[in-house]
Amino acid sequence: MIHETLQIENMSGLIVFLTLWESVWTLIGLWYSARKDKWWFIGMGLLQLLGIIEIYYLVKHTTFVSDVKKINWRKLWLRN
């Protein structure tokens, strides 16, 4: 019973809410830190919202890319 309530399908609303919450507060923080330079705000906002910093970290400092290459995507998608 508890296992069913913790499935990701049941948490889609929570995930959307948390994503919006994080995005709004990030942009507010960026706005106040870069009030005098709108280009700084735009650039840092895009870096944050597109996940470029996180992607760079995963590619350069982890085994993420090699792990993804090892996945048999065809078998995974045709499983259902």
Secondary structure, 3 states (H helix, E strand, C coil): CHHHHCCHHHHHHHHHHHHHHHHHHHHHHHHHHCCCCHHHHHHHHHHHHHCHHHHHHHHHHCCHHHHHHHCCHHHHHHCC
